[in-house]
């Protein structure tokens, strides 16, 4: 599992995280994947594109996982 560091930010938006991880080429592609129900946060499908991902949460998409750390 990969680790994403918030680097003194309180959160990262889900659509931005997918893009920053390189899992999607664009914000639009990330938003579509989220809206279509392909992304899970802590094991549950998340369809809110701008959902705030906080320290300790795990995001899974397309067989890849990342844990967010402060």
TAJOJO-V998183 format. One line per field, one symbol per residue. ss: DSSP state (H for helix, E for strand, - for the rest). phi: phi as a letter, one per 30 degrees, with the letter a starting at -180 (. if undefined). psi: psi as a letter, one per 30 degrees, with the letter a starting at -180 (. if undefined). Layout:
BEGIN
ss: ???
phi: ???
psi: ???
END
This chain:
BEGIN
ss: -EEEE------EEHHHHHHH------HHHHHHHHH---EEE--EE------EE----EEEE--EEEEEE-
phi: .dbccdhicdabdedddddddidbdbddddddddddicccchicdccddcedccejdccbahicbbccbd
psi: klkkkfigkflkkeeeeeeefgfkfleeeeeeeeefgfkkkhfkkkgjegkjklkflkkkkhgkkkkkk.
END
